[in-house]
Amino acid sequence: MSKPVTMTVSHQLGQEQAIKRIKDGIVKAKNMSLPLTIEEDSWADNVLQFRVSAMGQSCLGQIEVLPEMVKLEVTLPGILGFFADKCMSVVRKRAQLLLQAPGRG
């Protein structure tokens, strides 16, 4: 059974800088050995469509980058749905670090 999840993360970077940071983060993630694999990613203006896999399961989702907020929507299939809260907690922390304004932290 699939579990749709939506999350928002506020930022103070402006839309262009937030998009740049997300793009840079994707490149870094692809070059790291992670339990999550980015299989596809494509941008249309300020919206990223992606497919990732973890634990033998694939997830489809999108990230919409707005001037003061990033909205993530993903559907977690099968067993990943049971771990939705933990997965999204980790994603939220990583997103907040990625989108942190310069000079903070």
matplotlib code that plots the C-alpha trace (Angstrom):
import matplotlib.pyplot as plt

x = [0.0, 1.4, 1.5, 1.5, 3.5, 3.8, 6.2, 7.2, 10.5, 10.8, 13.9, 15.2, 17.3, 15.0, 13.8, 16.9, 19.4, 17.2, 17.0, 20.8, 21.3, 18.9, 20.6, 24.0, 22.7, 21.5, 24.9, 26.6, 24.1, 24.6, 28.3, 27.9, 27.3, 23.9, 21.1, 18.9, 19.6, 18.5, 17.4, 15.8, 15.6, 14.3, 13.5, 10.7, 11.1, 10.9, 9.6, 11.8, 10.3, 12.3, 12.4, 14.5, 14.9, 15.6, 15.3, 14.4, 11.4, 11.1, 9.4, 8.1, 7.8, 8.3, 9.8, 8.3, 10.7, 8.9, 10.4, 10.2, 9.3, 10.1, 7.2, 8.0, 5.4, 6.4, 4.5, 6.2, 5.3, 5.1, 7.4, 8.7, 5.3, 5.8, 8.9, 7.3, 7.7, 11.3, 12.1, 10.5, 12.2, 15.6, 14.6, 13.4, 16.7, 18.7, 16.6, 16.8, 20.6, 20.7, 18.5, 20.0, 20.7, 24.4, 25.9, 23.5, 24.4]
y = [0.0, 3.4, 6.4, 9.9, 12.4, 16.2, 18.4, 22.1, 23.7, 27.5, 29.3, 32.9, 32.3, 33.4, 31.0, 31.1, 30.4, 27.6, 25.9, 26.2, 24.6, 21.8, 21.1, 21.1, 18.8, 16.3, 16.2, 15.6, 12.9, 11.1, 10.9, 9.6, 6.1, 6.4, 3.9, 6.1, 6.2, 9.0, 7.2, 10.1, 13.9, 16.5, 20.2, 22.2, 25.8, 25.6, 22.1, 19.0, 15.6, 12.7, 9.0, 7.5, 4.0, 2.6, -0.8, -2.2, 0.2, 3.1, 6.4, 9.1, 12.7, 16.3, 19.3, 22.8, 25.6, 28.8, 32.2, 31.5, 27.8, 24.4, 21.9, 18.2, 15.6, 11.9, 8.6, 6.0, 2.5, -0.7, -1.1, 2.5, 3.7, 2.1, 4.3, 7.5, 9.5, 8.6, 9.1, 12.5, 13.5, 12.8, 14.6, 17.7, 18.0, 17.6, 20.1, 22.7, 22.4, 22.7, 25.7, 27.5, 31.1, 32.1, 33.1, 30.9, 27.7]
z = [0.0, -1.0, 1.4, -0.1, 1.9, 1.6, 3.4, 3.2, 4.2, 4.6, 3.3, 2.9, -0.2, -2.9, -5.6, -7.9, -5.1, -3.6, -7.0, -7.4, -4.0, -4.7, -8.0, -6.4, -3.6, -6.2, -7.9, -4.6, -3.6, -6.9, -6.1, -2.6, -1.4, 0.1, 0.9, -1.4, -5.1, -7.4, -10.6, -12.5, -12.1, -14.4, -14.0, -15.6, -14.5, -10.7, -10.4, -10.1, -10.9, -9.5, -9.0, -6.2, -4.8, -1.4, 0.1, -3.3, -3.7, -6.1, -5.2, -7.5, -6.4, -7.1, -5.4, -6.2, -5.3, -4.4, -3.4, 0.4, 0.6, -0.9, -1.2, -1.5, -2.5, -2.7, -2.6, -0.5, -1.7, 0.2, 3.2, 2.8, 3.8, 7.2, 7.6, 6.3, 9.5, 10.0, 6.3, 6.2, 9.5, 7.9, 4.6, 6.6, 8.5, 5.3, 3.5, 6.3, 6.2, 2.4, 2.4, 5.4, 4.8, 4.6, 7.9, 9.9, 11.8]

ax = plt.figure().add_subplot(projection="3d")
ax.plot(x, y, z, "-o")
ax.set_aspect("equal")
plt.show()
